[in-house]
Amino acid sequence: MDTIRIALPLAAAIAASFTAAAFANDDKLLNEARSVASAMPPKLLAVLQEEIQKGGPEGAIGVCREKAPAMAKAASEKTGWAIRRVSLKNRNPKAVPDAWEEAVLKEFDQRLAAGEKPTGLEKGEVVTVDGKKMYRYMKALPTQDLCLQCHGTPDRISPAVQAKLQELYPQDKAVGYHPAQIRGAMTLKKPL
C-alpha cells in the first residue's frame, strides 16, 4: 500500500514535467513560426508597391504570381519550414487549402465575425499526419487597401486588371473583398 501512495504522486510529477516540457516546446515552435510568417508579408508588400509604381496594379500581378511563390520557396529553404499561402477563395490553383488549413481559415472568419482583429488571427498546433507528428501554423492575411486593386469589388478593380486576371486566372475566385477581410493565410509546417 505504501508503494502505491509513493508511486502515484511520483507518476503525477513525472507526467507534469513531460507536460511542461511539451508546452515549452510548443511555445518555442509557435514563436519560431510567428517569426518566419511575419517576415514575408512586409517584403511582399514592398515588392508589390514598387511594381505598382512602375506599371500600375496590372503590372504587379506577376509579383503575386511569380515572385511570392519564389520568396516562399527561398524562405522555406532558409528556415526549414514549408511555407505557402492559401485561401478559401483562391486565385492560384496551387493555393487551395488542405483540410486542416480550410478548417483554420473558416475559424479565422468566425473569430473575425466575433470581433477579433484580423491582424492577430493565428493558430499553431502539433498534429499527426500519416503517423508522423508535425507542427502547423497559420497567420491570417487581412486585405489592405493596396490589395483591393486586384482583390476588391468590381468597382475597385480597373478594366486593365480585370483583363489581366481573366487572361492569367480564368477560374479566379479571389475578388469581392473589402478592407480588413481575411484574404487568406500564410501556412507553415515542420516535421517534428
BAFI-3210 file (N, C-alpha, C; in Angstrom, 3 decimals, decimal comma, padded with zeros to 6 digits):
// residues 192
n [1|2|3|4|5|6|7|8|9|10|11|12|13|14|15|16|17|18|19|20|21|22|23|24|25|26|27|28|29|30|31|32|33|34|35|36|37|38|39|40|41|42|43|44|45|46|47|48|49|50|51|52|53|54|55|56|57|58|59|60|61|62|63|64|65|66|67|68|69|70|71|72|73|74|75|76|77|78|79|80|81|82|83|84|85|86|87|88|89|90|91|92|93|94|95|96|97|98|99|100|101|102|103|104|105|106|107|108|109|110|111|112|113|114|115|116|117|118|119|120|121|122|123|124|125|126|127|128|129|130|131|132|133|134|135|136|137|138|139|140|141|142|143|144|145|146|147|148|149|150|151|152|153|154|155|156|157|158|159|160|161|162|163|164|165|166|167|168|169|170|171|172|173|174|175|176|177|178|179|180|181|182|183|184|185|186|187|188|189|190|191|192]
n.u [000,823|001,948|003,760|002,131|001,040|003,299|004,102|002,003|001,977|004,554|004,362|002,495|004,022|006,055|004,543|003,583|005,982|006,698|004,530|004,911|007,348|006,517|004,723|006,522|008,120|006,148|005,583|008,040|008,127|005,853|006,627|008,835|007,586|005,866|007,751|008,940|006,673|005,918|007,895|007,691|005,277|005,706|007,912|006,864|004,784|006,317|007,623|005,383|004,334|006,401|006,300|003,724|004,062|005,779|004,369|001,618|-001,321|-001,960|000,491|001,656|000,601|002,130|003,906|002,572|001,991|004,457|006,777|006,069|005,610|008,262|009,635|008,537|009,479|012,271|012,409|011,465|013,528|015,604|014,731|013,721|011,066|008,078|006,501|003,681|001,018|-002,491|-006,027|-009,558|-010,923|-009,417|-007,015|-004,788|-004,447|-002,802|-003,049|-004,971|-006,448|-005,525|-007,329|-006,914|-005,977|-008,164|-010,129|-008,973|-008,919|-011,684|-012,266|-010,842|-012,433|-014,780|-013,843|-013,105|-015,640|-016,676|-015,458|-012,673|-009,462|-008,264|-005,521|-004,403|-005,053|-004,242|-003,002|-001,519|-000,329|000,506|000,196|-000,789|000,073|-000,419|000,715|002,932|004,329|003,887|004,456|002,092|001,180|-000,700|-001,196|-003,310|-004,001|-005,011|-006,947|-005,579|-005,721|-004,191|-004,327|-006,884|-006,984|-006,650|-008,058|-010,457|-013,874|-015,808|-016,011|-013,696|-011,648|-009,669|-010,422|-008,175|-006,794|-008,767|-008,906|-006,312|-006,319|-008,333|-007,099|-004,813|-005,843|-008,380|-010,251|-010,558|-011,278|-010,777|-011,826|-013,879|-013,459|-013,347|-011,857|-009,802|-010,818|-010,410|-008,164|-006,692|-004,169|-000,880|000,732|002,419|004,519|006,249|008,148|008,348]
n.v [-001,198|001,267|001,582|002,144|004,611|006,184|005,843|006,909|009,833|010,275|009,392|011,268|013,606|013,101|012,956|015,596|017,003|016,128|017,175|019,925|020,246|019,633|021,760|023,901|023,328|023,537|026,287|027,329|026,456|027,787|030,495|030,521|029,897|032,110|034,162|033,466|033,550|036,213|037,615|037,520|038,872|041,828|042,161|041,227|043,102|045,421|044,841|044,612|047,257|048,643|047,544|048,340|051,095|051,219|049,949|050,089|048,529|046,261|045,493|044,550|042,108|039,932|039,791|038,557|036,233|035,095|036,060|035,960|033,141|032,302|033,716|032,500|029,905|030,308|031,244|028,967|027,134|028,383|028,453|025,952|025,457|024,502|026,638|028,428|030,211|030,256|030,154|030,475|031,470|031,099|032,346|031,469|028,199|026,538|027,377|026,207|025,264|022,583|020,091|020,700|023,342|024,585|024,325|025,950|028,449|028,913|029,044|031,389|033,255|033,091|033,966|036,564|037,603|037,529|039,632|039,748|041,166|041,268|041,212|039,844|037,199|033,878|030,491|027,711|024,406|021,059|018,366|015,137|013,490|010,985|009,225|010,653|013,210|016,726|020,260|022,723|025,877|028,841|032,110|034,782|036,666|039,673|041,819|044,739|048,198|048,436|045,820|045,664|046,637|044,572|042,524|043,459|044,705|044,767|047,494|048,576|047,448|047,950|048,049|047,155|045,552|043,658|042,438|041,331|039,554|037,813|036,712|035,411|033,954|032,290|030,943|032,435|033,174|035,041|037,665|040,531|041,379|043,383|046,046|044,785|042,213|038,632|037,604|035,366|033,122|032,807|029,769|027,373|024,539|021,975|019,080|017,067]
n.w [000,000|000,799|-001,235|-003,403|-002,577|-002,697|-005,345|-006,966|-006,554|-007,530|-010,188|-011,097|-010,839|-012,691|-015,062|-015,101|-015,492|-018,050|-019,485|-019,034|-020,379|-022,978|-023,460|-023,341|-025,559|-027,561|-027,317|-028,104|-030,783|-031,748|-031,456|-033,173|-035,633|-035,846|-036,177|-038,643|-040,339|-040,082|-041,343|-044,126|-045,349|-045,152|-046,869|-049,288|-049,682|-050,058|-052,479|-054,124|-053,994|-055,250|-057,844|-058,590|-058,714|-060,898|-063,081|-062,683|-061,155|-062,706|-063,670|-061,404|-060,855|-061,560|-059,448|-057,288|-058,607|-059,479|-058,041|-055,286|-054,724|-055,227|-053,262|-050,995|-051,352|-051,159|-048,509|-047,220|-047,757|-046,404|-043,716|-042,994|-042,673|-044,312|-046,448|-047,554|-049,255|-048,718|-049,517|-049,000|-051,084|-053,659|-056,010|-057,408|-058,568|-057,064|-054,512|-052,961|-049,950|-047,680|-045,738|-042,967|-043,121|-044,360|-042,362|-040,388|-041,701|-041,917|-039,215|-038,606|-040,015|-038,493|-036,002|-036,688|-037,327|-034,785|-033,626|-033,235|-033,975|-037,296|-037,803|-035,716|-035,897|-035,638|-035,602|-034,097|-033,818|-032,753|-034,882|-036,138|-039,023|-041,265|-039,379|-038,561|-036,587|-036,744|-036,676|-037,168|-038,477|-038,872|-040,116|-040,417|-043,382|-043,737|-045,865|-047,254|-048,221|-050,542|-051,578|-052,581|-055,133|-056,850|-055,680|-054,786|-054,839|-057,917|-058,717|-057,710|-059,096|-061,846|-065,424|-066,914|-065,045|-064,549|-067,076|-067,290|-065,135|-065,955|-068,164|-067,037|-064,875|-065,344|-063,754|-061,469|-058,089|-056,242|-055,606|-054,705|-052,146|-049,138|-047,148|-044,475|-044,418|-044,356|-046,535|-046,990|-045,834|-044,403|-044,355|-042,514|-042,014|-040,216|-039,851|-036,892]
ca.u [000,000|002,841|004,351|001,138|000,966|004,511|004,154|001,025|002,486|005,735|003,860|001,889|005,115|006,711|003,615|003,569|007,223|006,604|003,557|005,574|008,332|005,778|004,238|007,681|008,483|005,098|005,803|009,223|007,718|004,935|007,417|009,634|006,664|005,451|008,863|009,058|005,472|005,856|008,955|007,375|004,331|006,243|008,765|005,968|004,117|007,297|007,808|004,124|004,261|007,388|005,778|002,562|004,597|006,372|003,463|000,224|-001,689|-001,913|001,889|002,045|000,004|003,229|004,551|001,870|002,017|005,792|007,746|005,639|005,985|009,730|010,019|008,150|010,411|013,566|012,255|011,354|014,874|016,429|014,249|013,323|009,603|007,375|005,718|002,891|-000,189|-003,719|-007,230|-010,834|-011,273|-008,094|-006,766|-003,839|-004,924|-001,917|-003,311|-006,136|-006,063|-005,840|-008,440|-006,561|-005,923|-009,533|-010,786|-008,401|-009,414|-013,084|-012,184|-010,442|-013,610|-015,678|-013,230|-013,227|-017,051|-016,914|-014,850|-011,210|-008,762|-007,738|-004,061|-003,985|-005,557|-003,221|-003,206|-000,400|-000,527|001,125|-000,774|-000,223|-000,335|000,128|001,516|004,097|003,996|004,419|003,893|001,440|000,910|-001,287|-001,344|-004,247|-003,562|-006,159|-006,802|-005,240|-006,211|-003,380|-004,799|-008,201|-006,835|-006,738|-008,911|-011,636|-015,144|-015,609|-015,831|-012,342|-010,669|-009,675|-010,613|-006,886|-006,535|-009,753|-008,498|-005,104|-006,731|-009,080|-006,104|-003,938|-006,592|-009,779|-011,092|-010,295|-012,317|-010,196|-012,280|-015,048|-013,038|-013,380|-010,730|-009,711|-011,340|-009,348|-007,906|-006,112|-003,245|000,419|000,660|003,755|004,573|007,598|008,102|008,967]
ca.v [000,000|002,422|001,702|002,815|006,006|006,861|005,749|007,790|011,205|010,268|009,306|012,566|014,569|012,799|013,373|017,062|017,506|015,892|018,139|021,239|020,234|019,684|023,132|024,755|023,059|024,141|027,739|027,591|026,279|028,876|031,720|030,374|030,005|033,522|034,934|033,146|034,023|037,679|038,206|037,560|039,872|043,169|042,110|041,101|044,397|046,364|044,497|044,979|048,712|049,032|047,159|049,186|052,400|051,065|049,584|050,022|047,273|045,122|045,085|043,923|040,766|038,982|039,662|037,503|035,011|034,508|036,423|035,499|031,730|032,200|034,195|031,453|028,788|030,706|031,272|027,571|026,556|029,039|028,247|024,575|025,389|024,521|027,873|028,806|030,992|029,563|030,970|029,829|031,993|031,154|032,816|030,491|026,843|025,898|027,968|025,563|024,749|021,197|020,037|021,429|024,771|025,043|024,457|027,114|029,648|029,105|029,503|032,799|034,042|033,124|034,820|037,937|037,971|037,687|040,876|039,748|041,942|040,342|041,138|038,971|035,843|032,871|029,211|026,786|023,202|019,812|017,452|013,898|013,231|009,694|008,678|011,487|014,481|017,957|021,491|023,513|027,249|029,730|033,529|035,398|037,778|040,544|042,725|046,142|048,990|048,068|044,525|045,780|046,979|043,304|041,576|044,152|044,609|045,158|048,939|048,926|046,799|048,601|047,148|046,544|044,483|042,605|041,721|040,551|038,456|036,848|036,034|034,552|033,136|032,241|030,386|033,279|033,333|035,912|039,050|040,870|041,654|044,715|046,196|044,033|040,853|037,634|037,219|034,029|032,992|032,159|028,480|026,798|023,256|021,465|017,791|017,024]
ca.w [000,000|000,837|-002,565|-004,258|-002,140|-003,172|-006,806|-007,611|-006,663|-008,397|-011,565|-011,404|-011,003|-013,979|-016,123|-015,117|-016,089|-019,503|-019,997|-019,035|-021,463|-024,242|-023,626|-023,633|-026,950|-028,384|-027,299|-028,929|-032,182|-032,069|-031,624|-034,391|-036,769|-035,915|-036,719|-040,069|-041,041|-040,041|-042,166|-045,556|-045,860|-045,415|-048,072|-050,440|-049,876|-050,608|-053,889|-054,790|-054,126|-056,253|-059,164|-058,878|-059,122|-062,233|-064,159|-062,270|-060,494|-063,627|-063,743|-060,139|-060,746|-061,640|-058,139|-056,556|-059,427|-059,625|-057,004|-053,954|-054,533|-055,171|-051,932|-050,040|-051,542|-050,591|-047,049|-046,788|-047,794|-045,383|-042,346|-042,712|-042,618|-045,600|-046,384|-048,723|-048,978|-049,095|-049,391|-049,303|-052,404|-054,264|-057,368|-057,932|-058,269|-056,085|-053,192|-052,350|-048,632|-047,334|-044,773|-041,746|-043,463|-044,605|-041,052|-039,711|-042,394|-041,506|-037,820|-038,668|-040,406|-037,332|-034,982|-037,192|-037,157|-033,346|-033,183|-033,113|-035,002|-038,304|-037,757|-034,627|-036,079|-035,895|-034,926|-034,187|-033,031|-033,178|-035,475|-036,657|-040,401|-041,693|-038,299|-038,278|-035,929|-037,315|-036,136|-038,211|-038,043|-039,867|-039,766|-041,358|-044,235|-043,994|-047,013|-047,048|-049,339|-051,700|-052,087|-053,204|-056,548|-057,583|-054,963|-054,278|-055,553|-059,317|-058,869|-057,270|-059,974|-063,161|-066,570|-067,290|-064,081|-064,798|-068,293|-066,988|-064,265|-066,784|-069,004|-066,249|-063,916|-065,785|-062,684|-060,305|-057,063|-055,219|-055,731|-053,898|-050,775|-048,553|-046,210|-043,227|-044,509|-044,441|-047,933|-046,932|-044,707|-044,526|-043,698|-042,315|-041,326|-039,995|-039,182|-035,556]
c.u [000,866|003,478|003,410|001,047|002,176|004,528|003,199|001,503|003,714|005,323|003,242|002,957|005,833|005,829|003,584|004,830|007,237|005,651|004,189|006,600|007,645|005,260|005,385|008,118|007,452|005,270|006,986|008,864|006,787|005,701|008,270|008,755|006,190|006,524|009,006|007,885|005,405|006,876|008,535|006,423|004,899|007,134|007,909|005,262|005,069|007,511|006,547|004,036|005,223|006,880|004,568|003,021|005,168|005,324|002,007|-000,100|-001,643|-000,486|002,357|001,473|001,090|003,958|003,892|001,939|003,380|006,725|007,340|005,937|007,508|010,251|009,699|009,105|011,771|013,500|012,143|012,731|015,761|016,037|013,946|011,828|009,070|006,382|004,942|001,723|-001,386|-004,907|-008,463|-011,343|-009,955|-008,124|-005,869|-004,352|-004,047|-002,185|-004,560|-005,708|-006,350|-006,913|-008,132|-006,572|-007,314|-010,279|-010,274|-008,884|-010,870|-013,152|-011,797|-011,636|-014,592|-015,136|-013,299|-014,660|-017,401|-016,196|-013,349|-010,602|-008,134|-006,221|-003,553|-004,407|-004,439|-003,622|-001,970|-000,672|000,274|000,005|-000,033|-000,812|000,369|001,086|002,739|003,644|004,642|003,769|003,334|001,066|000,273|-001,440|-002,218|-003,585|-004,786|-005,890|-006,477|-005,728|-005,478|-003,907|-006,073|-008,138|-006,929|-007,715|-010,214|-012,902|-014,937|-015,390|-014,437|-011,265|-010,785|-009,924|-009,305|-006,547|-007,500|-009,365|-007,286|-005,449|-007,483|-008,129|-005,295|-004,675|-008,065|-010,745|-010,970|-011,508|-011,946|-010,561|-013,494|-014,728|-013,190|-012,198|-010,913|-010,445|-010,161|-009,236|-007,404|-005,188|-001,900|000,284|002,048|003,608|005,997|007,484|008,833|009,762]
c.v [001,261|002,656|002,447|004,285|006,809|006,916|006,724|009,242|011,301|010,232|010,640|013,621|014,354|013,258|014,896|017,613|017,278|016,888|019,524|021,322|020,325|021,096|024,077|024,570|023,662|025,657|028,121|027,495|027,407|030,170|031,675|030,540|031,446|034,374|034,714|033,735|035,546|038,341|038,387|038,665|041,279|043,211|042,042|042,421|045,426|046,107|044,862|046,488|049,214|048,718|048,002|050,561|052,339|050,879|049,470|048,665|046,066|044,608|044,357|042,514|039,691|038,792|038,532|036,166|034,321|034,804|035,913|034,014|031,527|032,666|033,137|030,270|029,106|030,723|029,855|026,922|027,117|028,625|026,796|024,393|025,336|025,677|028,047|029,675|030,189|030,496|030,114|030,277|032,198|031,745|031,783|029,092|026,092|026,386|027,398|024,972|023,256|021,241|020,826|022,930|025,343|025,259|025,693|028,407|029,939|029,583|030,981|033,677|034,163|034,052|036,293|038,437|038,197|038,908|040,877|040,564|040,980|040,183|040,203|037,521|034,887|031,590|028,367|025,588|022,038|018,920|016,187|013,658|011,956|009,109|009,490|012,805|015,635|019,134|022,275|024,869|028,001|031,124|034,158|036,532|038,642|041,463|044,128|046,892|048,634|046,795|044,663|046,197|045,733|042,315|042,202|043,858|045,128|046,664|049,399|048,387|047,404|047,582|046,451|045,383|043,326|041,777|040,822|039,355|037,388|036,047|035,009|033,557|033,057|031,689|031,185|033,387|034,426|037,381|039,265|041,205|043,135|044,832|045,355|042,692|039,895|037,169|035,789|033,969|032,459|030,849|027,856|025,431|022,761|020,118|017,846|015,738]
c.w [000,000|-000,528|-003,504|-003,888|-002,617|-004,695|-007,489|-007,675|-007,567|-009,862|-011,988|-011,649|-012,328|-015,131|-016,233|-015,757|-017,593|-020,144|-020,076|-020,165|-022,823|-024,503|-023,970|-025,072|-027,899|-028,452|-028,177|-030,416|-032,625|-032,326|-032,892|-035,635|-036,954|-036,592|-038,224|-040,852|-041,095|-040,955|-043,615|-046,004|-046,069|-046,667|-049,327|-050,729|-050,482|-052,102|-054,683|-055,026|-055,206|-057,664|-059,553|-059,343|-060,539|-063,321|-063,794|-061,672|-061,431|-063,798|-062,495|-059,976|-060,781|-060,319|-057,359|-057,305|-059,400|-058,447|-055,624|-053,758|-054,451|-053,806|-050,869|-050,136|-050,913|-049,061|-046,495|-046,720|-046,684|-043,963|-041,986|-042,541|-044,043|-045,515|-047,685|-048,282|-049,468|-048,878|-049,649|-050,664|-053,151|-055,670|-058,057|-057,580|-057,259|-054,662|-052,528|-051,003|-048,491|-046,238|-043,505|-042,012|-043,700|-043,288|-040,320|-040,370|-042,017|-040,051|-037,773|-039,027|-039,241|-036,247|-035,398|-036,991|-035,684|-032,769|-032,991|-034,250|-036,011|-038,247|-036,668|-034,789|-036,470|-035,185|-035,160|-033,311|-033,607|-033,700|-035,924|-038,038|-040,852|-040,656|-037,925|-037,666|-036,671|-036,619|-037,309|-037,633|-039,200|-039,279|-040,835|-042,133|-044,541|-045,181|-046,528|-048,286|-050,639|-052,370|-052,926|-054,669|-057,427|-056,944|-054,477|-055,057|-056,981|-059,535|-058,456|-058,211|-061,369|-064,274|-066,991|-066,347|-064,321|-066,018|-068,031|-066,107|-065,057|-067,663|-068,204|-065,352|-064,316|-064,733|-061,379|-059,381|-056,065|-055,377|-054,825|-052,457|-050,430|-047,591|-044,946|-043,237|-044,626|-045,889|-048,011|-045,738|-045,181|-043,772|-043,680|-041,670|-041,278|-039,301|-037,838|-035,390]
res [m|d|t|i|r|i|a|l|p|l|a|a|a|i|a|a|s|f|t|a|a|a|f|a|n|d|d|k|l|l|n|e|a|r|s|v|a|s|a|m|p|p|k|l|l|a|v|l|q|e|e|i|q|k|g|g|p|e|g|a|i|g|v|c|r|e|k|a|p|a|m|a|k|a|a|s|e|k|t|g|w|a|i|r|r|v|s|l|k|n|r|n|p|k|a|v|p|d|a|w|e|e|a|v|l|k|e|f|d|q|r|l|a|a|g|e|k|p|t|g|l|e|k|g|e|v|v|t|v|d|g|k|k|m|y|r|y|m|k|a|l|p|t|q|d|l|c|l|q|c|h|g|t|p|d|r|i|s|p|a|v|q|a|k|l|q|e|l|y|p|q|d|k|a|v|g|y|h|p|a|q|i|r|g|a|m|t|l|k|k|p|l]
***
